[in-house]
């Protein structure tokens, strides 16, 4: 069985192609790579590198536990996972914004939302939503959902949502209004702490090449 120098985790979805493109540009053979394939493991046998394809939310876990030495993942997943790892490079793609949004019908004539101590917020990002409430000095209920966040206010599950947006089109289509931008996110390169000590030469070489590429 081949012993690999590094294992690198790639995210399924919109971050896959730009992540694979970076790997190609820094010299890896990514022929046949796809996040649509049933195969979840790919290799560059010449350079003895293994690539695994995971759900973005799982990549911090794979990296923290050493199943992957490095991973490409969105800042949002890093924050929510709260794992013990190194964040090495801002890759400068996959940009999005975290916003708090409310249904237009819940705003007053001046476009303001009436805050209260029992506010309920639906979100895929409970850590980020909780930090936001804390900064505002409010007590509220965070309701974690995995999809269709905009539905929650429509059926009375929550008054507000916290979500990531890129164009804002989905909010507009659901007649929701962003109240406040509470943060920004982009793709990052993360590294397992033990791997960074044990494989310092290989990892630092790769990190340097990626930094030069992304500027």
mmCIF file of the C-alpha atoms, coordinates in Angstrom:
data_MODEL
# 
_entry.id   MODEL 
# 
loop_
_atom_site.group_PDB 
_atom_site.id 
_atom_site.type_symbol 
_atom_site.label_atom_id 
_atom_site.label_alt_id 
_atom_site.label_comp_id 
_atom_site.label_asym_id 
_atom_site.label_entity_id 
_atom_site.label_seq_id 
_atom_site.pdbx_PDB_ins_code 
_atom_site.Cartn_x 
_atom_site.Cartn_y 
_atom_site.Cartn_z 
_atom_site.occupancy 
_atom_site.B_iso_or_equiv 
_atom_site.pdbx_formal_charge 
_atom_site.auth_seq_id 
_atom_site.auth_comp_id 
_atom_site.auth_asym_id 
_atom_site.auth_atom_id 
_atom_site.pdbx_PDB_model_num 
ATOM 1   C CA . UNK A 1 1   ? 0.000   0.000  0.000   1.00 0.00 ? 1   UNK A CA 1 
ATOM 2   C CA . UNK A 1 2   ? 1.342   3.413  -0.973  1.00 0.00 ? 2   UNK A CA 1 
ATOM 3   C CA . UNK A 1 3   ? 2.364   5.711  1.856   1.00 0.00 ? 3   UNK A CA 1 
ATOM 4   C CA . UNK A 1 4   ? 1.223   9.244  1.109   1.00 0.00 ? 4   UNK A CA 1 
ATOM 5   C CA . UNK A 1 5   ? 3.229   12.335 1.959   1.00 0.00 ? 5   UNK A CA 1 
ATOM 6   C CA . UNK A 1 6   ? 0.096   14.448 2.467   1.00 0.00 ? 6   UNK A CA 1 
ATOM 7   C CA . UNK A 1 7   ? -3.660  14.018 2.501   1.00 0.00 ? 7   UNK A CA 1 
ATOM 8   C CA . UNK A 1 8   ? -5.652  17.064 1.372   1.00 0.00 ? 8   UNK A CA 1 
ATOM 9   C CA . UNK A 1 9   ? -9.413  17.486 1.864   1.00 0.00 ? 9   UNK A CA 1 
ATOM 10  C CA . UNK A 1 10  ? -11.484 19.212 -0.824  1.00 0.00 ? 10  UNK A CA 1 
ATOM 11  C CA . UNK A 1 11  ? -15.044 20.481 -0.333  1.00 0.00 ? 11  UNK A CA 1 
ATOM 12  C CA . UNK A 1 12  ? -17.989 19.332 -2.377  1.00 0.00 ? 12  UNK A CA 1 
ATOM 13  C CA . UNK A 1 13  ? -20.076 22.066 -3.986  1.00 0.00 ? 13  UNK A CA 1 
ATOM 14  C CA . UNK A 1 14  ? -19.222 25.550 -5.192  1.00 0.00 ? 14  UNK A CA 1 
ATOM 15  C CA . UNK A 1 15  ? -15.734 25.626 -3.626  1.00 0.00 ? 15  UNK A CA 1 
ATOM 16  C CA . UNK A 1 16  ? -14.607 22.396 -5.297  1.00 0.00 ? 16  UNK A CA 1 
ATOM 17  C CA . UNK A 1 17  ? -13.623 23.720 -8.727  1.00 0.00 ? 17  UNK A CA 1 
ATOM 18  C CA . UNK A 1 18  ? -11.611 26.760 -7.563  1.00 0.00 ? 18  UNK A CA 1 
ATOM 19  C CA . UNK A 1 19  ? -9.882  24.568 -4.951  1.00 0.00 ? 19  UNK A CA 1 
ATOM 20  C CA . UNK A 1 20  ? -9.004  21.921 -7.543  1.00 0.00 ? 20  UNK A CA 1 
ATOM 21  C CA . UNK A 1 21  ? -7.814  24.685 -9.870  1.00 0.00 ? 21  UNK A CA 1 
ATOM 22  C CA . UNK A 1 22  ? -5.365  25.927 -7.240  1.00 0.00 ? 22  UNK A CA 1 
ATOM 23  C CA . UNK A 1 23  ? -3.993  22.415 -6.805  1.00 0.00 ? 23  UNK A CA 1 
ATOM 24  C CA . UNK A 1 24  ? -3.509  22.117 -10.553 1.00 0.00 ? 24  UNK A CA 1 
ATOM 25  C CA . UNK A 1 25  ? -1.717  25.463 -10.745 1.00 0.00 ? 25  UNK A CA 1 
ATOM 26  C CA . UNK A 1 26  ? 0.703   24.567 -7.964  1.00 0.00 ? 26  UNK A CA 1 
ATOM 27  C CA . UNK A 1 27  ? 1.686   21.402 -9.810  1.00 0.00 ? 27  UNK A CA 1 
ATOM 28  C CA . UNK A 1 28  ? -0.556  18.504 -8.792  1.00 0.00 ? 28  UNK A CA 1 
ATOM 29  C CA . UNK A 1 29  ? -2.132  16.081 -11.234 1.00 0.00 ? 29  UNK A CA 1 
ATOM 30  C CA . UNK A 1 30  ? -5.898  16.444 -10.769 1.00 0.00 ? 30  UNK A CA 1 
ATOM 31  C CA . UNK A 1 31  ? -6.998  14.604 -13.895 1.00 0.00 ? 31  UNK A CA 1 
ATOM 32  C CA . UNK A 1 32  ? -10.365 12.956 -13.292 1.00 0.00 ? 32  UNK A CA 1 
ATOM 33  C CA . UNK A 1 33  ? -11.104 14.931 -10.118 1.00 0.00 ? 33  UNK A CA 1 
ATOM 34  C CA . UNK A 1 34  ? -14.805 15.621 -9.594  1.00 0.00 ? 34  UNK A CA 1 
ATOM 35  C CA . UNK A 1 35  ? -17.134 16.257 -6.694  1.00 0.00 ? 35  UNK A CA 1 
ATOM 36  C CA . UNK A 1 36  ? -19.913 14.622 -8.726  1.00 0.00 ? 36  UNK A CA 1 
ATOM 37  C CA . UNK A 1 37  ? -18.140 11.271 -8.945  1.00 0.00 ? 37  UNK A CA 1 
ATOM 38  C CA . UNK A 1 38  ? -18.952 8.368  -6.638  1.00 0.00 ? 38  UNK A CA 1 
ATOM 39  C CA . UNK A 1 39  ? -15.239 8.173  -5.930  1.00 0.00 ? 39  UNK A CA 1 
ATOM 40  C CA . UNK A 1 40  ? -14.320 10.154 -2.828  1.00 0.00 ? 40  UNK A CA 1 
ATOM 41  C CA . UNK A 1 41  ? -10.561 9.534  -2.899  1.00 0.00 ? 41  UNK A CA 1 
ATOM 42  C CA . UNK A 1 42  ? -8.167  10.622 -5.665  1.00 0.00 ? 42  UNK A CA 1 
ATOM 43  C CA . UNK A 1 43  ? -4.387  10.381 -5.808  1.00 0.00 ? 43  UNK A CA 1 
ATOM 44  C CA . UNK A 1 44  ? -1.397  11.992 -7.429  1.00 0.00 ? 44  UNK A CA 1 
ATOM 45  C CA . UNK A 1 45  ? 0.773   8.891  -7.338  1.00 0.00 ? 45  UNK A CA 1 
ATOM 46  C CA . UNK A 1 46  ? 3.868   10.615 -8.700  1.00 0.00 ? 46  UNK A CA 1 
ATOM 47  C CA . UNK A 1 47  ? 3.919   13.112 -5.829  1.00 0.00 ? 47  UNK A CA 1 
ATOM 48  C CA . UNK A 1 48  ? 2.378   10.653 -3.328  1.00 0.00 ? 48  UNK A CA 1 
ATOM 49  C CA . UNK A 1 49  ? -0.507  12.980 -2.452  1.00 0.00 ? 49  UNK A CA 1 
ATOM 50  C CA . UNK A 1 50  ? -3.983  11.751 -1.541  1.00 0.00 ? 50  UNK A CA 1 
ATOM 51  C CA . UNK A 1 51  ? -7.073  13.921 -1.987  1.00 0.00 ? 51  UNK A CA 1 
ATOM 52  C CA . UNK A 1 52  ? -10.387 13.249 -0.257  1.00 0.00 ? 52  UNK A CA 1 
ATOM 53  C CA . UNK A 1 53  ? -13.703 14.900 -1.159  1.00 0.00 ? 53  UNK A CA 1 
ATOM 54  C CA . UNK A 1 54  ? -15.993 15.753 1.780   1.00 0.00 ? 54  UNK A CA 1 
ATOM 55  C CA . UNK A 1 55  ? -18.963 17.846 2.758   1.00 0.00 ? 55  UNK A CA 1 
ATOM 56  C CA . UNK A 1 56  ? -17.633 21.328 3.601   1.00 0.00 ? 56  UNK A CA 1 
ATOM 57  C CA . UNK A 1 57  ? -18.981 21.161 7.147   1.00 0.00 ? 57  UNK A CA 1 
ATOM 58  C CA . UNK A 1 58  ? -17.026 17.932 7.767   1.00 0.00 ? 58  UNK A CA 1 
ATOM 59  C CA . UNK A 1 59  ? -13.631 19.160 6.581   1.00 0.00 ? 59  UNK A CA 1 
ATOM 60  C CA . UNK A 1 60  ? -12.604 20.856 9.878   1.00 0.00 ? 60  UNK A CA 1 
ATOM 61  C CA . UNK A 1 61  ? -13.304 17.549 11.649  1.00 0.00 ? 61  UNK A CA 1 
ATOM 62  C CA . UNK A 1 62  ? -11.217 15.523 9.175   1.00 0.00 ? 62  UNK A CA 1 
ATOM 63  C CA . UNK A 1 63  ? -8.368  17.997 9.559   1.00 0.00 ? 63  UNK A CA 1 
ATOM 64  C CA . UNK A 1 64  ? -8.529  18.310 13.354  1.00 0.00 ? 64  UNK A CA 1 
ATOM 65  C CA . UNK A 1 65  ? -8.400  14.526 13.800  1.00 0.00 ? 65  UNK A CA 1 
ATOM 66  C CA . UNK A 1 66  ? -5.586  14.075 11.278  1.00 0.00 ? 66  UNK A CA 1 
ATOM 67  C CA . UNK A 1 67  ? -7.529  12.132 8.657   1.00 0.00 ? 67  UNK A CA 1 
ATOM 68  C CA . UNK A 1 68  ? -6.445  14.991 6.393   1.00 0.00 ? 68  UNK A CA 1 
ATOM 69  C CA . UNK A 1 69  ? -3.305  17.050 6.834   1.00 0.00 ? 69  UNK A CA 1 
ATOM 70  C CA . UNK A 1 70  ? -4.779  20.078 5.060   1.00 0.00 ? 70  UNK A CA 1 
ATOM 71  C CA . UNK A 1 71  ? -8.194  21.184 3.874   1.00 0.00 ? 71  UNK A CA 1 
ATOM 72  C CA . UNK A 1 72  ? -9.866  23.767 1.673   1.00 0.00 ? 72  UNK A CA 1 
ATOM 73  C CA . UNK A 1 73  ? -12.991 25.117 3.371   1.00 0.00 ? 73  UNK A CA 1 
ATOM 74  C CA . UNK A 1 74  ? -15.126 28.220 3.875   1.00 0.00 ? 74  UNK A CA 1 
ATOM 75  C CA . UNK A 1 75  ? -14.515 30.483 6.859   1.00 0.00 ? 75  UNK A CA 1 
ATOM 76  C CA . UNK A 1 76  ? -18.144 29.922 7.886   1.00 0.00 ? 76  UNK A CA 1 
ATOM 77  C CA . UNK A 1 77  ? -17.503 26.191 8.363   1.00 0.00 ? 77  UNK A CA 1 
ATOM 78  C CA . UNK A 1 78  ? -14.371 26.937 10.389  1.00 0.00 ? 78  UNK A CA 1 
ATOM 79  C CA . UNK A 1 79  ? -16.233 29.257 12.762  1.00 0.00 ? 79  UNK A CA 1 
ATOM 80  C CA . UNK A 1 80  ? -19.153 26.905 13.260  1.00 0.00 ? 80  UNK A CA 1 
ATOM 81  C CA . UNK A 1 81  ? -16.984 23.817 13.769  1.00 0.00 ? 81  UNK A CA 1 
ATOM 82  C CA . UNK A 1 82  ? -14.806 25.444 16.440  1.00 0.00 ? 82  UNK A CA 1 
ATOM 83  C CA . UNK A 1 83  ? -12.034 22.903 15.866  1.00 0.00 ? 83  UNK A CA 1 
ATOM 84  C CA . UNK A 1 84  ? -8.419  23.066 17.028  1.00 0.00 ? 84  UNK A CA 1 
ATOM 85  C CA . UNK A 1 85  ? -6.465  23.694 13.828  1.00 0.00 ? 85  UNK A CA 1 
ATOM 86  C CA . UNK A 1 86  ? -4.344  26.248 11.995  1.00 0.00 ? 86  UNK A CA 1 
ATOM 87  C CA . UNK A 1 87  ? -5.850  28.635 9.460   1.00 0.00 ? 87  UNK A CA 1 
ATOM 88  C CA . UNK A 1 88  ? -3.002  29.293 7.025   1.00 0.00 ? 88  UNK A CA 1 
ATOM 89  C CA . UNK A 1 89  ? -4.197  31.148 3.911   1.00 0.00 ? 89  UNK A CA 1 
ATOM 90  C CA . UNK A 1 90  ? -7.133  33.300 2.854   1.00 0.00 ? 90  UNK A CA 1 
ATOM 91  C CA . UNK A 1 91  ? -7.713  31.844 -0.620  1.00 0.00 ? 91  UNK A CA 1 
ATOM 92  C CA . UNK A 1 92  ? -9.762  34.857 -1.756  1.00 0.00 ? 92  UNK A CA 1 
ATOM 93  C CA . UNK A 1 93  ? -12.605 33.026 -3.475  1.00 0.00 ? 93  UNK A CA 1 
ATOM 94  C CA . UNK A 1 94  ? -16.005 31.836 -2.325  1.00 0.00 ? 94  UNK A CA 1 
ATOM 95  C CA . UNK A 1 95  ? -16.700 35.290 -0.911  1.00 0.00 ? 95  UNK A CA 1 
ATOM 96  C CA . UNK A 1 96  ? -20.020 35.751 0.902   1.00 0.00 ? 96  UNK A CA 1 
ATOM 97  C CA . UNK A 1 97  ? -21.541 37.907 3.628   1.00 0.00 ? 97  UNK A CA 1 
ATOM 98  C CA . UNK A 1 98  ? -23.356 36.996 6.828   1.00 0.00 ? 98  UNK A CA 1 
ATOM 99  C CA . UNK A 1 99  ? -26.538 39.003 7.222   1.00 0.00 ? 99  UNK A CA 1 
ATOM 100 C CA . UNK A 1 100 ? -29.476 39.267 9.576   1.00 0.00 ? 100 UNK A CA 1 
ATOM 101 C CA . UNK A 1 101 ? -32.694 39.492 7.573   1.00 0.00 ? 101 UNK A CA 1 
ATOM 102 C CA . UNK A 1 102 ? -36.389 39.935 8.296   1.00 0.00 ? 102 UNK A CA 1 
ATOM 103 C CA . UNK A 1 103 ? -39.582 39.622 6.257   1.00 0.00 ? 103 UNK A CA 1 
ATOM 104 C CA . UNK A 1 104 ? -40.532 42.985 4.762   1.00 0.00 ? 104 UNK A CA 1 
ATOM 105 C CA . UNK A 1 105 ? -43.959 42.726 6.393   1.00 0.00 ? 105 UNK A CA 1 
ATOM 106 C CA . UNK A 1 106 ? -42.308 42.714 9.846   1.00 0.00 ? 106 UNK A CA 1 
ATOM 107 C CA . UNK A 1 107 ? -40.716 46.151 9.338   1.00 0.00 ? 107 UNK A CA 1 
ATOM 108 C CA . UNK A 1 108 ? -42.290 49.453 10.300  1.00 0.00 ? 108 UNK A CA 1 
ATOM 109 C CA . UNK A 1 109 ? -42.961 52.307 7.874   1.00 0.00 ? 109 UNK A CA 1 
ATOM 110 C CA . UNK A 1 110 ? -39.358 53.466 8.260   1.00 0.00 ? 110 UNK A CA 1 
ATOM 111 C CA . UNK A 1 111 ? -37.979 50.022 7.431   1.00 0.00 ? 111 UNK A CA 1 
ATOM 112 C CA . UNK A 1 112 ? -36.948 49.239 11.014  1.00 0.00 ? 112 UNK A CA 1 
ATOM 113 C CA . UNK A 1 113 ? -37.369 45.964 12.899  1.00 0.00 ? 113 UNK A CA 1 
ATOM 114 C CA . UNK A 1 114 ? -38.709 46.017 16.460  1.00 0.00 ? 114 UNK A CA 1 
ATOM 115 C CA . UNK A 1 115 ? -36.200 44.070 18.542  1.00 0.00 ? 115 UNK A CA 1 
ATOM 116 C CA . UNK A 1 116 ? -37.310 42.165 21.629  1.00 0.00 ? 116 UNK A CA 1 
ATOM 117 C CA . UNK A 1 117 ? -35.630 39.974 24.244  1.00 0.00 ? 117 UNK A CA 1 
ATOM 118 C CA . UNK A 1 118 ? -37.390 36.828 23.079  1.00 0.00 ? 118 UNK A CA 1 
ATOM 119 C CA . UNK A 1 119 ? -36.441 37.102 19.413  1.00 0.00 ? 119 UNK A CA 1 
ATOM 120 C CA . UNK A 1 120 ? -36.170 33.813 17.542  1.00 0.00 ? 120 UNK A CA 1 
ATOM 121 C CA . UNK A 1 121 ? -33.542 33.451 14.824  1.00 0.00 ? 121 UNK A CA 1 
ATOM 122 C CA . UNK A 1 122 ? -33.457 30.592 12.333  1.00 0.00 ? 122 UNK A CA 1 
ATOM 123 C CA . UNK A 1 123 ? -30.037 29.807 10.886  1.00 0.00 ? 123 UNK A CA 1 
ATOM 124 C CA . UNK A 1 124 ? -27.558 27.235 9.634   1.00 0.00 ? 124 UNK A CA 1 
ATOM 125 C CA . UNK A 1 125 ? -24.955 29.089 11.707  1.00 0.00 ? 125 UNK A CA 1 
ATOM 126 C CA . UNK A 1 126 ? -25.926 28.965 15.406  1.00 0.00 ? 126 UNK A CA 1 
ATOM 127 C CA . UNK A 1 127 ? -22.472 29.990 16.656  1.00 0.00 ? 127 UNK A CA 1 
ATOM 128 C CA . UNK A 1 128 ? -22.396 33.113 14.497  1.00 0.00 ? 128 UNK A CA 1 
ATOM 129 C CA . UNK A 1 129 ? -26.025 33.949 15.318  1.00 0.00 ? 129 UNK A CA 1 
ATOM 130 C CA . UNK A 1 130 ? -25.360 33.479 19.038  1.00 0.00 ? 130 UNK A CA 1 
ATOM 131 C CA . UNK A 1 131 ? -22.337 35.784 18.935  1.00 0.00 ? 131 UNK A CA 1 
ATOM 132 C CA . UNK A 1 132 ? -24.436 38.390 17.148  1.00 0.00 ? 132 UNK A CA 1 
ATOM 133 C CA . UNK A 1 133 ? -27.161 38.302 19.812  1.00 0.00 ? 133 UNK A CA 1 
ATOM 134 C CA . UNK A 1 134 ? -24.553 38.541 22.554  1.00 0.00 ? 134 UNK A CA 1 
ATOM 135 C CA . UNK A 1 135 ? -22.970 41.626 20.976  1.00 0.00 ? 135 UNK A CA 1 
ATOM 136 C CA . UNK A 1 136 ? -26.393 43.287 20.804  1.00 0.00 ? 136 UNK A CA 1 
ATOM 137 C CA . UNK A 1 137 ? -27.038 42.444 24.446  1.00 0.00 ? 137 UNK A CA 1 
ATOM 138 C CA . UNK A 1 138 ? -30.156 40.462 23.621  1.00 0.00 ? 138 UNK A CA 1 
ATOM 139 C CA . UNK A 1 139 ? -31.490 37.140 24.823  1.00 0.00 ? 139 UNK A CA 1 
ATOM 140 C CA . UNK A 1 140 ? -33.109 35.018 22.150  1.00 0.00 ? 140 UNK A CA 1 
ATOM 141 C CA . UNK A 1 141 ? -33.673 31.556 20.792  1.00 0.00 ? 141 UNK A CA 1 
ATOM 142 C CA . UNK A 1 142 ? -31.423 30.183 18.045  1.00 0.00 ? 142 UNK A CA 1 
ATOM 143 C CA . UNK A 1 143 ? -33.179 27.608 15.882  1.00 0.00 ? 143 UNK A CA 1 
ATOM 144 C CA . UNK A 1 144 ? -30.786 25.546 13.781  1.00 0.00 ? 144 UNK A CA 1 
ATOM 145 C CA . UNK A 1 145 ? -31.985 24.473 10.351  1.00 0.00 ? 145 UNK A CA 1 
ATOM 146 C CA . UNK A 1 146 ? -30.180 22.760 7.494   1.00 0.00 ? 146 UNK A CA 1 
ATOM 147 C CA . UNK A 1 147 ? -31.912 24.362 4.535   1.00 0.00 ? 147 UNK A CA 1 
ATOM 148 C CA . UNK A 1 148 ? -34.703 26.674 3.333   1.00 0.00 ? 148 UNK A CA 1 
ATOM 149 C CA . UNK A 1 149 ? -33.918 29.210 6.052   1.00 0.00 ? 149 UNK A CA 1 
ATOM 150 C CA . UNK A 1 150 ? -36.203 31.784 4.415   1.00 0.00 ? 150 UNK A CA 1 
ATOM 151 C CA . UNK A 1 151 ? -39.212 29.549 5.079   1.00 0.00 ? 151 UNK A CA 1 
ATOM 152 C CA . UNK A 1 152 ? -38.930 29.882 8.867   1.00 0.00 ? 152 UNK A CA 1 
ATOM 153 C CA . UNK A 1 153 ? -40.331 33.446 9.198   1.00 0.00 ? 153 UNK A CA 1 
ATOM 154 C CA . UNK A 1 154 ? -43.056 32.690 6.646   1.00 0.00 ? 154 UNK A CA 1 
ATOM 155 C CA . UNK A 1 155 ? -44.583 29.975 8.845   1.00 0.00 ? 155 UNK A CA 1 
ATOM 156 C CA . UNK A 1 156 ? -43.948 31.635 12.209  1.00 0.00 ? 156 UNK A CA 1 
ATOM 157 C CA . UNK A 1 157 ? -40.999 29.492 13.298  1.00 0.00 ? 157 UNK A CA 1 
ATOM 158 C CA . UNK A 1 158 ? -38.762 32.540 13.700  1.00 0.00 ? 158 UNK A CA 1 
ATOM 159 C CA . UNK A 1 159 ? -38.838 36.330 13.356  1.00 0.00 ? 159 UNK A CA 1 
ATOM 160 C CA . UNK A 1 160 ? -35.394 36.640 11.771  1.00 0.00 ? 160 UNK A CA 1 
ATOM 161 C CA . UNK A 1 161 ? -32.797 34.629 9.922   1.00 0.00 ? 161 UNK A CA 1 
ATOM 162 C CA . UNK A 1 162 ? -28.997 34.699 9.902   1.00 0.00 ? 162 UNK A CA 1 
ATOM 163 C CA . UNK A 1 163 ? -27.623 33.406 6.628   1.00 0.00 ? 163 UNK A CA 1 
ATOM 164 C CA . UNK A 1 164 ? -24.826 33.840 4.113   1.00 0.00 ? 164 UNK A CA 1 
ATOM 165 C CA . UNK A 1 165 ? -25.552 35.701 0.905   1.00 0.00 ? 165 UNK A CA 1 
ATOM 166 C CA . UNK A 1 166 ? -23.530 36.450 -2.202  1.00 0.00 ? 166 UNK A CA 1 
ATOM 167 C CA . UNK A 1 167 ? -25.938 38.312 -4.500  1.00 0.00 ? 167 UNK A CA 1 
ATOM 168 C CA . UNK A 1 168 ? -28.960 38.661 -2.207  1.00 0.00 ? 168 UNK A CA 1 
ATOM 169 C CA . UNK A 1 169 ? -31.240 37.231 -4.895  1.00 0.00 ? 169 UNK A CA 1 
ATOM 170 C CA . UNK A 1 170 ? -32.735 34.528 -2.647  1.00 0.00 ? 170 UNK A CA 1 
ATOM 171 C CA . UNK A 1 171 ? -33.681 37.119 -0.021  1.00 0.00 ? 171 UNK A CA 1 
ATOM 172 C CA . UNK A 1 172 ? -35.378 39.257 -2.664  1.00 0.00 ? 172 UNK A CA 1 
ATOM 173 C CA . UNK A 1 173 ? -37.291 36.300 -4.055  1.00 0.00 ? 173 UNK A CA 1 
ATOM 174 C CA . UNK A 1 174 ? -38.671 35.600 -0.570  1.00 0.00 ? 174 UNK A CA 1 
ATOM 175 C CA . UNK A 1 175 ? -39.446 39.283 0.147   1.00 0.00 ? 175 UNK A CA 1 
ATOM 176 C CA . UNK A 1 176 ? -36.891 39.471 2.928   1.00 0.00 ? 176 UNK A CA 1 
ATOM 177 C CA . UNK A 1 177 ? -34.805 42.514 3.784   1.00 0.00 ? 177 UNK A CA 1 
ATOM 178 C CA . UNK A 1 178 ? -31.230 42.434 5.133   1.00 0.00 ? 178 UNK A CA 1 
ATOM 179 C CA . UNK A 1 179 ? -31.083 44.437 8.371   1.00 0.00 ? 179 UNK A CA 1 
ATOM 180 C CA . UNK A 1 180 ? -27.376 44.260 9.056   1.00 0.00 ? 180 UNK A CA 1 
ATOM 181 C CA . UNK A 1 181 ? -24.198 42.682 7.730   1.00 0.00 ? 181 UNK A CA 1 
ATOM 182 C CA . UNK A 1 182 ? -22.498 40.894 10.598  1.00 0.00 ? 182 UNK A CA 1 
ATOM 183 C CA . UNK A 1 183 ? -19.437 39.402 8.929   1.00 0.00 ? 183 UNK A CA 1 
ATOM 184 C CA . UNK A 1 184 ? -17.761 38.154 5.796   1.00 0.00 ? 184 UNK A CA 1 
ATOM 185 C CA . UNK A 1 185 ? -16.348 34.810 4.730   1.00 0.00 ? 185 UNK A CA 1 
ATOM 186 C CA . UNK A 1 186 ? -14.139 33.344 2.047   1.00 0.00 ? 186 UNK A CA 1 
ATOM 187 C CA . UNK A 1 187 ? -12.362 30.044 1.425   1.00 0.00 ? 187 UNK A CA 1 
ATOM 188 C CA . UNK A 1 188 ? -9.363  29.229 3.618   1.00 0.00 ? 188 UNK A CA 1 
ATOM 189 C CA . UNK A 1 189 ? -6.576  26.662 3.755   1.00 0.00 ? 189 UNK A CA 1 
ATOM 190 C CA . UNK A 1 190 ? -6.482  24.892 7.109   1.00 0.00 ? 190 UNK A CA 1 
ATOM 191 C CA . UNK A 1 191 ? -3.840  22.550 8.562   1.00 0.00 ? 191 UNK A CA 1 
ATOM 192 C CA . UNK A 1 192 ? -3.773  19.878 11.246  1.00 0.00 ? 192 UNK A CA 1 
ATOM 193 C CA . UNK A 1 193 ? -1.615  20.991 14.171  1.00 0.00 ? 193 UNK A CA 1 
ATOM 194 C CA . UNK A 1 194 ? 0.319   17.730 14.524  1.00 0.00 ? 194 UNK A CA 1 
ATOM 195 C CA . UNK A 1 195 ? 0.879   17.485 10.770  1.00 0.00 ? 195 UNK A CA 1 
ATOM 196 C CA . UNK A 1 196 ? 2.301   20.995 10.778  1.00 0.00 ? 196 UNK A CA 1 
ATOM 197 C CA . UNK A 1 197 ? 4.996   19.845 13.185  1.00 0.00 ? 197 UNK A CA 1 
ATOM 198 C CA . UNK A 1 198 ? 5.696   16.431 11.670  1.00 0.00 ? 198 UNK A CA 1 
ATOM 199 C CA . UNK A 1 199 ? 5.466   17.413 7.997   1.00 0.00 ? 199 UNK A CA 1 
ATOM 200 C CA . UNK A 1 200 ? 6.644   21.003 8.244   1.00 0.00 ? 200 UNK A CA 1 
ATOM 201 C CA . UNK A 1 201 ? 8.791   20.987 5.105   1.00 0.00 ? 201 UNK A CA 1 
ATOM 202 C CA . UNK A 1 202 ? 6.074   19.583 2.811   1.00 0.00 ? 202 UNK A CA 1 
ATOM 203 C CA . UNK A 1 203 ? 3.320   21.746 4.260   1.00 0.00 ? 203 UNK A CA 1 
ATOM 204 C CA . UNK A 1 204 ? 5.299   24.992 4.297   1.00 0.00 ? 204 UNK A CA 1 
ATOM 205 C CA . UNK A 1 205 ? 6.361   24.414 0.699   1.00 0.00 ? 205 UNK A CA 1 
ATOM 206 C CA . UNK A 1 206 ? 2.745   23.954 -0.382  1.00 0.00 ? 206 UNK A CA 1 
ATOM 207 C CA . UNK A 1 207 ? 1.525   26.907 1.710   1.00 0.00 ? 207 UNK A CA 1 
ATOM 208 C CA . UNK A 1 208 ? 4.200   29.174 0.201   1.00 0.00 ? 208 UNK A CA 1 
ATOM 209 C CA . UNK A 1 209 ? 3.264   28.166 -3.337  1.00 0.00 ? 209 UNK A CA 1 
ATOM 210 C CA . UNK A 1 210 ? -0.417  28.785 -2.698  1.00 0.00 ? 210 UNK A CA 1 
ATOM 211 C CA . UNK A 1 211 ? 0.301   32.171 -1.081  1.00 0.00 ? 211 UNK A CA 1 
ATOM 212 C CA . UNK A 1 212 ? 2.288   33.218 -4.135  1.00 0.00 ? 212 UNK A CA 1 
ATOM 213 C CA . UNK A 1 213 ? -0.547  32.115 -6.386  1.00 0.00 ? 213 UNK A CA 1 
ATOM 214 C CA . UNK A 1 214 ? -3.403  33.881 -4.600  1.00 0.00 ? 214 UNK A CA 1 
ATOM 215 C CA . UNK A 1 215 ? -1.354  37.017 -3.845  1.00 0.00 ? 215 UNK A CA 1 
# 
